[in-house]
Amino acid sequence: MFGGATLDATGYYHGNRGEGQWVTPYVRTSAQVPLSMRTTDYGLDRFGGTSALKWSWGNHDLEVGLWAENARTTQQRNYFALGNEGYTSLYNVYEVQTPFRRDFLQRYTTQTRMLYLQDTVRLLDDRLTLNYGAKALSTTTRAQSLVPTTALAQGRIRAEDNFLPQVGVNYKLDERQDLYASYSKNIAAFGFTPFGTSQAAFDRSRSTLEPEESQTVQVGYRVQDAQFQLSADAYFTKFSNRLLTTSPCTAVQTCAAILSNVGAVHSAGADLALMWRPVEGLSWLNSLSWNRSRYQDDYLNNGVVATSGKDVVGIPALMFSSSASYQLGNLRLDLDGKYVDKRYITFLNDSQVPSYWLFNAGARYDFGRVGGVADVALALNITNLTDKRYFASTGTNGYVASDPDGYNQTMVVGAPRQYFMSLDVKF
């Protein structure tokens, strides 16, 4: 293009279909069968494109770009009979049966538009690099109820901000060391969360809903040598308009959630990573992360819920991982482990899941060319070496304000010890 400018443009499409299944005792198949298969079926079609115009002017590298996407999502909650006349497929009940009850059928259309402009400047013989710019972002979501429902709302919401600045600086102390810092402001699209409440509650809150906003400051240091690489950084993020949803019913029931704006969340943290190669063939990577994220305000839900000063749910304060790999000729041995700190599962921090250690090991031998085959390799991997019982994820069906007795356990357990053997063949 003109003056050495370049234009990059990309289009895309993404489609996804799926179903989640849950046997529930709250909806009966019949008087003789007190259970039914509850499913959540979803479909997603999204298409869009990105474009970027880049050109140089003196020591400036300029870029202006656009992202546009349209997405259409459907979600439905169905119940299928169990027993002699029940389902015949565990993969997708909806494809082989007609539901005897439907709680909701929602259609969401989401339109996203983003425009950005940025400039990169190199100074002091390229030792100092400045990157600064801003973007404008707008996301509009419309929800439509295709069948009558009391569990979900319909309507339209928009998250928009026409000035989201971002600034970064990198300074090379020498050929081995860098200092860097950055500041950024962002907003998060609402997604479908505001529609997960009753129609009356949505209508009351729609005019006052504000998108979650974040402002982040980060500083860091990097150094690398032939034997090691080290990076360390610290950050602080201020969130505003944090939205929480709490469910007044059990996880396998369908009901309208309660949406609350809990105000601000402050998150401070630090990361440390070290890659060490003490001898030929051996590499050892260690990383340590510390984070403290806390709610700054109380919120109202049939009274004051005292979340101010409480830790954010589902976030461990400390995480550590270590991974060692040794290459001895055609044989490679791997051993890794990680530590995850305790996580709170209620907004009032009166219930939690414990911390855990997890270890994995693996070995791989490359036989090279075997007969007419270009490359043959055999690998054995063992995950969860100690067969640890732990919770891999929390809040899979949302969190509640308080649960000191631990009844609201919407969590997923981690996999037990597993063995995997694979044969890789390249022709």
C-alpha positions as CSV (number, residue, x, y, z in Angstrom):
1,M,0.0,0.0,0.0
2,F,1.0,3.7,0.1
3,G,4.3,4.6,1.8
4,G,5.1,1.0,2.7
5,A,1.9,0.6,4.7
6,T,0.4,-2.9,5.1
7,L,-3.2,-4.0,5.6
8,D,-4.0,-7.3,7.3
9,A,-7.6,-8.6,7.2
10,T,-9.0,-11.8,8.6
11,G,-12.5,-13.3,8.7
12,Y,-13.7,-16.2,10.8
13,Y,-16.6,-18.4,11.8
14,H,-17.1,-20.5,14.9
15,G,-19.9,-22.9,15.6
16,N,-20.5,-25.0,18.7
17,R,-23.2,-27.4,19.9
18,G,-23.5,-29.3,23.2
19,E,-25.5,-30.6,26.1
20,G,-25.0,-30.8,29.8
21,Q,-26.9,-33.6,31.6
22,W,-27.9,-33.9,35.2
23,V,-30.3,-36.5,36.8
24,T,-32.6,-34.5,39.1
25,P,-35.0,-35.6,41.8
26,Y,-37.0,-32.3,41.7
27,V,-38.9,-33.2,38.5
28,R,-40.4,-36.7,38.4
29,T,-40.7,-38.8,35.3
30,S,-43.8,-40.4,36.8
31,A,-45.3,-41.5,40.0
32,Q,-43.2,-44.7,39.7
33,V,-40.0,-43.0,38.6
34,P,-39.1,-40.1,40.9
35,L,-36.2,-38.9,38.7
36,S,-35.7,-37.3,35.3
37,M,-32.9,-36.4,33.1
38,R,-32.3,-32.6,33.1
39,T,-30.4,-31.2,30.2
40,T,-29.0,-27.8,29.2
41,D,-28.7,-27.6,25.5
42,Y,-26.8,-24.9,23.8
43,G,-25.9,-23.7,20.3
44,L,-23.5,-21.0,19.2
45,D,-22.8,-19.4,15.9
46,R,-20.4,-16.4,15.7
47,F,-18.7,-14.8,12.8
48,G,-16.6,-11.7,12.4
49,G,-13.4,-10.2,11.2
50,T,-10.4,-8.2,12.2
51,S,-8.3,-5.7,10.2
52,A,-5.2,-3.7,10.9
53,L,-3.5,-0.9,8.9
54,K,0.2,-0.5,9.8
55,W,2.7,2.0,8.7
56,S,6.0,3.6,9.8
57,W,6.8,7.3,10.2
58,G,10.3,8.1,11.4
59,N,10.8,6.2,14.6
60,H,7.1,5.6,15.0
61,D,5.3,2.4,14.2
62,L,1.6,3.3,13.8
63,E,-1.4,0.9,13.7
64,V,-5.1,1.4,13.5
65,G,-7.5,-1.6,13.6
66,L,-11.0,-2.8,13.8
67,W,-12.7,-5.9,15.2
68,A,-16.4,-6.7,14.4
69,E,-18.3,-9.8,15.5
70,N,-21.9,-10.9,15.5
71,A,-22.9,-13.9,17.6
72,R,-26.1,-15.9,18.1
73,T,-26.6,-18.2,21.1
74,T,-29.5,-20.4,22.1
75,Q,-29.9,-22.1,25.5
76,Q,-32.7,-24.3,26.6
77,R,-33.5,-26.3,29.8
78,N,-35.3,-29.6,29.1
79,Y,-36.4,-32.7,31.0
80,F,-36.5,-36.2,29.6
81,A,-38.2,-39.3,31.0
82,L,-36.2,-42.1,32.7
83,G,-37.2,-45.7,32.9
84,N,-38.3,-48.2,30.3
85,E,-39.4,-45.3,28.0
86,G,-36.3,-43.3,28.9
87,Y,-33.3,-42.1,27.0
88,T,-31.1,-44.3,24.9
89,S,-28.1,-42.0,24.4
90,L,-25.9,-40.5,27.0
91,Y,-24.2,-38.3,24.3
92,N,-27.2,-36.1,23.4
93,V,-30.6,-36.9,24.8
94,Y,-32.2,-34.1,22.8
95,E,-31.4,-35.7,19.5
96,V,-33.2,-39.0,20.3
97,Q,-36.1,-37.9,22.5
98,T,-38.8,-35.3,22.9
99,P,-38.7,-33.5,26.3
100,F,-41.8,-33.7,28.5
101,R,-41.0,-30.4,30.0
102,R,-39.1,-27.3,29.1
103,D,-38.2,-24.5,31.6
104,F,-36.8,-22.0,29.1
105,L,-35.6,-21.5,25.6
106,Q,-33.5,-18.3,25.2
107,R,-32.0,-16.7,22.2
108,Y,-29.2,-14.2,22.6
109,T,-27.7,-12.0,19.9
110,T,-24.5,-10.2,20.6
111,Q,-22.9,-7.5,18.5
112,T,-19.3,-6.4,19.3
113,R,-17.4,-3.5,17.7
114,M,-13.9,-2.3,18.6
115,L,-11.7,0.4,17.1
116,Y,-8.2,1.0,18.2
117,L,-5.2,3.2,17.5
118,Q,-1.6,2.6,18.8
119,D,1.9,3.9,18.3
120,T,5.2,2.3,19.2
121,V,8.2,4.6,19.5
122,R,11.9,3.5,19.9
123,L,14.3,5.9,21.6
124,L,17.9,6.0,23.0
125,D,19.3,3.7,20.3
126,D,16.3,1.3,20.7
127,R,17.0,0.8,24.4
128,L,13.7,2.6,25.3
129,T,10.4,1.5,23.8
130,L,7.2,3.3,24.4
131,N,3.8,1.9,23.3
132,Y,0.7,3.9,23.8
133,G,-2.8,3.9,22.4
134,A,-6.5,3.7,23.0
135,K,-9.5,1.7,22.0
136,A,-13.3,2.2,21.8
137,L,-15.4,-0.8,22.6
138,S,-19.1,-1.5,22.3
139,T,-21.0,-4.7,23.0
140,T,-24.8,-5.0,22.7
141,T,-26.7,-8.1,23.8
142,R,-30.3,-8.8,23.2
143,A,-32.2,-11.7,24.9
144,Q,-35.4,-13.2,23.7
145,S,-37.5,-15.8,25.5
146,L,-39.0,-18.1,22.9
147,V,-41.1,-19.9,25.5
148,P,-42.7,-18.4,28.6
149,T,-40.4,-18.6,31.6
150,T,-40.0,-17.2,35.1
151,A,-36.3,-18.2,35.4
152,L,-34.8,-15.8,32.9
153,A,-35.4,-12.3,31.6
154,Q,-35.4,-10.8,28.1
155,G,-34.4,-7.4,26.9
156,R,-31.3,-5.4,25.8
157,I,-28.2,-4.2,27.5
158,R,-25.1,-2.5,26.2
159,A,-21.5,-2.2,27.6
160,E,-19.7,0.8,26.0
161,D,-16.7,3.0,26.5
162,N,-15.2,5.2,23.8
163,F,-11.8,5.8,25.5
164,L,-9.9,2.9,27.0
165,P,-6.2,4.0,27.2
166,Q,-3.2,1.7,27.4
167,V,0.4,2.7,27.9
168,G,3.6,0.5,28.1
169,V,7.3,1.2,28.5
170,N,10.3,-1.1,28.2
171,Y,13.9,-0.1,29.0
172,K,16.9,-2.3,28.3
173,L,19.5,-2.0,31.0
174,D,21.9,-4.0,28.9
175,E,21.8,-7.0,26.6
176,R,20.6,-9.3,29.4
177,Q,18.2,-7.2,31.5
178,D,14.9,-5.3,30.9
179,L,12.6,-3.2,33.1
180,Y,9.0,-2.8,32.0
181,A,5.8,-1.1,33.2
182,S,2.3,-0.7,31.9
183,Y,-1.1,0.8,32.6
184,S,-4.4,-0.3,31.0
185,K,-8.1,0.4,31.4
186,N,-10.7,-2.1,30.2
187,I,-14.4,-2.9,30.5
188,A,-16.0,-6.3,30.4
189,A,-19.1,-7.1,28.4
190,F,-22.1,-8.1,30.5
191,G,-22.5,-11.5,28.8
192,F,-25.7,-13.3,29.8
193,T,-25.4,-12.8,33.6
194,P,-27.9,-9.9,33.9
195,F,-30.6,-12.0,32.1
196,G,-30.3,-14.8,34.7
197,T,-32.8,-13.1,37.0
198,S,-36.5,-12.5,37.0
199,Q,-38.0,-10.1,34.4
200,A,-39.1,-7.7,37.2
201,A,-35.6,-7.6,38.7
202,F,-34.0,-7.1,35.3
203,D,-36.4,-4.2,34.4
204,R,-35.6,-2.5,37.7
205,S,-31.8,-2.7,37.3
206,R,-31.4,-2.3,33.6
207,S,-31.2,1.5,33.7
208,T,-28.5,1.5,36.4
209,L,-26.4,-1.4,35.3
210,E,-22.8,-0.4,34.5
211,P,-20.2,-2.7,32.9
212,E,-17.4,-4.0,35.1
213,E,-14.4,-1.7,34.6
214,S,-10.8,-2.4,35.5
215,Q,-7.6,-0.4,35.7
216,T,-4.3,-2.2,36.0
217,V,-0.8,-1.0,36.8
218,Q,2.1,-3.5,36.4
219,V,5.9,-3.2,36.8
220,G,8.5,-5.9,36.2
221,Y,12.0,-7.0,35.6
222,R,13.5,-9.7,33.3
223,V,17.0,-11.1,33.0
224,Q,18.4,-14.0,30.9
225,D,21.7,-15.8,30.6
226,A,22.9,-19.0,29.0
227,Q,22.0,-21.0,32.2
228,F,19.0,-19.2,33.5
229,Q,16.1,-16.8,32.8
230,L,14.3,-14.9,35.6
231,S,11.2,-12.7,35.5
232,A,9.5,-10.9,38.4
233,D,6.5,-8.5,38.3
234,A,4.0,-6.9,40.6
235,Y,0.6,-5.6,39.7
236,F,-2.5,-3.8,41.1
237,T,-5.9,-3.9,39.6
238,K,-8.9,-1.9,40.6
239,F,-12.3,-3.3,39.5
240,S,-15.5,-1.3,39.8
241,N,-19.1,-2.4,39.3
242,R,-18.4,-6.1,40.1
243,L,-21.6,-8.1,39.5
244,L,-22.4,-11.1,41.6
245,T,-25.2,-13.7,41.1
246,T,-26.5,-15.9,43.8
247,S,-29.0,-18.7,43.4
248,P,-31.9,-19.0,45.9
249,C,-32.4,-22.7,45.0
250,T,-30.3,-25.9,44.7
251,A,-28.0,-26.5,41.9
252,V,-30.3,-29.0,40.1
253,Q,-33.3,-26.7,40.3
254,T,-34.2,-24.0,37.8
255,C,-35.0,-20.6,39.3
256,A,-34.2,-16.9,38.9
257,A,-30.9,-15.8,40.3
258,I,-30.4,-12.7,42.4
259,L,-28.1,-10.1,40.7
260,S,-26.1,-7.7,42.9
261,N,-23.6,-5.0,42.2
262,V,-21.0,-5.4,45.0
263,G,-19.0,-2.3,43.9
264,A,-15.2,-2.4,43.9
265,V,-12.7,-5.2,44.1
266,H,-9.0,-4.5,44.6
267,S,-6.5,-7.1,43.4
268,A,-2.8,-7.0,44.2
269,G,-0.3,-9.6,43.3
270,A,3.2,-10.7,42.3
271,D,4.7,-13.3,40.0
272,L,8.1,-14.9,40.0
273,A,9.5,-17.3,37.4
274,L,12.9,-18.9,37.1
275,M,14.2,-21.2,34.3
276,W,17.5,-22.9,35.3
277,R,19.7,-25.1,33.1
278,P,22.5,-26.3,35.5
279,V,23.9,-29.0,33.2
280,E,23.5,-30.0,29.7
281,G,20.1,-31.7,29.1
282,L,18.5,-30.6,32.4
283,S,16.1,-27.8,32.6
284,W,14.1,-26.8,35.7
285,L,11.2,-24.2,35.6
286,N,9.7,-22.8,38.8
287,S,7.0,-20.2,39.1
288,L,5.4,-18.6,42.2
289,S,2.3,-16.5,42.1
290,W,0.8,-14.5,45.0
291,N,-2.6,-12.7,44.8
292,R,-4.9,-11.0,47.2
293,S,-8.3,-10.0,45.8
294,R,-10.8,-8.5,48.1
295,Y,-14.3,-7.0,47.9
296,Q,-14.3,-3.3,49.0
297,D,-18.0,-2.9,49.6
298,D,-21.0,-4.6,51.2
299,Y,-24.1,-5.3,49.1
300,L,-27.8,-5.5,49.7
301,N,-29.8,-8.8,49.4
302,N,-32.6,-8.9,51.9
303,G,-30.4,-6.9,54.2
304,V,-26.7,-6.0,54.2
305,V,-24.3,-8.8,53.2
306,A,-21.0,-7.8,54.8
307,T,-18.6,-8.7,52.0
308,S,-16.3,-5.6,52.5
309,G,-12.8,-6.9,53.3
310,K,-13.6,-10.5,52.3
311,D,-11.5,-12.4,49.8
312,V,-12.9,-13.0,46.3
313,V,-14.4,-16.5,45.9
314,G,-12.5,-19.1,43.9
315,I,-9.1,-17.4,43.9
316,P,-6.2,-19.0,45.7
317,A,-3.8,-16.6,47.4
318,L,-0.8,-18.7,46.6
319,M,0.1,-20.9,43.6
320,F,3.5,-22.7,43.0
321,S,4.6,-24.9,40.1
322,S,7.8,-26.7,39.4
323,S,8.7,-28.7,36.3
324,A,12.0,-30.5,35.6
325,S,13.0,-32.2,32.3
326,Y,16.1,-34.2,31.5
327,Q,17.2,-35.2,28.1
328,L,19.6,-38.1,27.9
329,G,20.2,-39.1,24.3
330,N,16.9,-40.3,23.0
331,L,15.3,-40.6,26.4
332,R,13.5,-37.7,28.0
333,L,12.2,-37.8,31.6
334,D,9.7,-35.3,33.0
335,L,8.5,-34.5,36.5
336,D,6.3,-31.7,37.6
337,G,4.2,-30.6,40.6
338,K,2.0,-27.8,41.6
339,Y,0.5,-26.3,44.8
340,V,-2.8,-24.6,44.9
341,D,-3.8,-22.7,48.1
342,K,-7.2,-22.9,49.8
343,R,-10.1,-21.2,48.0
344,Y,-13.2,-19.6,49.5
345,I,-16.5,-20.8,48.1
346,T,-18.8,-18.3,49.8
347,F,-18.9,-14.5,49.6
348,L,-18.7,-14.2,53.4
349,N,-15.7,-16.6,53.5
350,D,-17.3,-19.0,55.9
351,S,-16.7,-22.0,53.7
352,Q,-13.6,-23.1,51.8
353,V,-11.9,-26.0,50.0
354,P,-8.5,-27.1,51.2
355,S,-5.2,-26.6,49.5
356,Y,-3.5,-29.4,47.6
357,W,-0.3,-30.6,45.9
358,L,-0.4,-32.5,42.6
359,F,2.4,-34.4,40.8
360,N,2.8,-35.8,37.3
361,A,5.6,-37.8,35.7
362,G,6.4,-38.9,32.2
363,A,9.0,-40.6,30.0
364,R,9.5,-40.6,26.3
365,Y,11.9,-42.5,24.1
366,D,12.6,-41.6,20.5
367,F,13.6,-44.7,18.4
368,G,14.3,-42.6,15.3
369,R,13.8,-44.2,12.0
370,V,12.5,-47.8,12.1
371,G,12.3,-49.6,8.8
372,G,10.4,-47.4,6.4
373,V,9.0,-45.2,9.1
374,A,10.6,-41.8,9.5
375,D,10.2,-41.4,13.3
376,V,8.9,-43.6,16.1
377,A,8.5,-42.6,19.7
378,L,7.0,-44.2,22.8
379,A,5.7,-42.2,25.7
380,L,4.3,-43.1,29.2
381,N,2.7,-40.4,31.4
382,I,1.2,-40.7,34.9
383,T,-1.0,-37.9,36.2
384,N,-1.8,-37.4,39.9
385,L,1.1,-39.6,41.0
386,T,0.0,-39.7,44.7
387,D,-3.7,-40.3,43.8
388,K,-4.6,-37.1,45.6
389,R,-8.3,-36.3,46.2
390,Y,-8.9,-32.6,45.5
391,F,-11.3,-30.1,44.0
392,A,-10.2,-29.1,40.5
393,S,-12.7,-26.2,40.1
394,T,-15.2,-24.4,42.3
395,G,-18.3,-22.4,41.6
396,T,-19.4,-24.6,38.7
397,N,-23.0,-23.7,39.4
398,G,-22.3,-20.3,41.1
399,Y,-21.5,-19.2,44.6
400,V,-23.7,-18.3,47.6
401,A,-23.3,-15.6,50.3
402,S,-23.0,-18.0,53.2
403,D,-22.7,-21.8,53.7
404,P,-20.8,-22.6,57.0
405,D,-22.0,-26.2,57.0
406,G,-20.8,-26.8,53.4
407,Y,-24.0,-27.9,51.8
408,N,-23.7,-25.9,48.6
409,Q,-20.9,-27.8,47.0
410,T,-21.0,-26.9,43.4
411,M,-17.5,-28.1,42.6
412,V,-15.8,-30.6,40.4
413,V,-13.4,-33.2,41.8
414,G,-10.0,-33.7,40.2
415,A,-9.2,-36.8,38.3
416,P,-7.6,-39.7,40.2
417,R,-4.3,-41.3,39.2
418,Q,-4.2,-42.0,35.5
419,Y,-1.8,-43.8,33.2
420,F,-1.4,-42.9,29.5
421,M,0.8,-44.7,26.9
422,S,1.1,-43.3,23.4
423,L,3.0,-44.3,20.3
424,D,3.9,-41.5,17.9
425,V,4.7,-42.5,14.3
426,K,5.7,-40.1,11.5
427,F,5.8,-41.2,7.9
